[in-house]
Amino acid sequence: MSREEVRKWLHENDPLRLAELYSQADTVRKNYVGDEIHLRGLVEISNHCLQNCAYCGLRRDNVVVERYRMSDSEILECAYAAVSRGYGTIVLQSGEDYGLEPDRISCLVSRIKEETPLAVTLSLGERFPEELASWREAGADRYLLKFETSDDELYERIHPALPNRVYSRKGLLRVIKDLGYEVGSGIMIGLPGQSYDALINDLFLFCEMGLDMIGAGPFLPHPETPLGQDATYARLPEGEQVPGTEEMAYKVIALTRILCPDANIPGTTALASLNREEGRKLALQRGANVVMPNLTPGTYRRCYEIYPEKLCFHEDAEWEHAQLMQMLADLGRPPGKGSGGRRGGSCTCAAKEMLL
Ligand code: SF4
């Protein structure tokens, strides 16, 4: 698919034409990654963060949020819960928290690998290459780090730089890949100042990076942040600004599937938060093949408020699991067996030479 075809789809509003796009994406999904839906249990192990991203409720300047770090035994309990529910992967996620000492993470990863059949995904922010290397040696399989947008100027505007950073986020993703991790990354859709050209570049960058997992969710700023308090901040004129709508999120998921046919693509929690009833289900019918049920204990999950009204604030893991199983049954698609990894997969994007 060419850049101009992608652009046309991003501007398409005719429901019948969009149904064609979604049907094509669903066929590609079925042909390349099959019907299985991979369940990756998410544990939000700490909400401390050194960074100050202009939209995120966990940013360091937000003094309203109650901070926590889970204990090792609490995290291991979540890992056992993932096994008992048949999930193939556990995802340990946090803000950029240097209170999570590297050796502690290594020990946790080793224990999970020794005591369970789970694949371990880490999503702990921009950490030093030595730390990333030690966690890989301890057995971590994957690392998730969103590049958010391929537009460097836009990225810098909403992510104030920290001193002593040697790597850009995209540079760090290359380091992570070189360490042998399967790499997950992604973007936000509708960032203020995000143009259609920038979004098209994002889609082609997915292909170039050969990502294992690609997440794309709508931009939902937290009210206790600069972007949450100024809805007009840096927005482009109507027609140039990418809208952070549910429909745009489905278009991006479908186009990502067509461009990167064998990637793992989640129906994101942000999308499910916009449409609690149908968001995940529609994403799974329009190219997605992964869901990340939240295993974080209820006392903590309410404090992991990256954006407001996040799905699962008020639900528990048991309830969400039952809902998911019902949804899979309704869709006639089985839960994935094993870890659902893509090691050895190659990007077959026909347009991967048309890069930035
Ligand atoms: S988006 Fe991530 S790095 Fe940025 S403030 Fe939130 S938790 Fe921290």
Residues whose N, C-alpha, C, O or C-beta is under 5 A from the ligand:
A	BS01	SF4	C49 Q51 N52 C53 C56 L58 R59 G95 E96
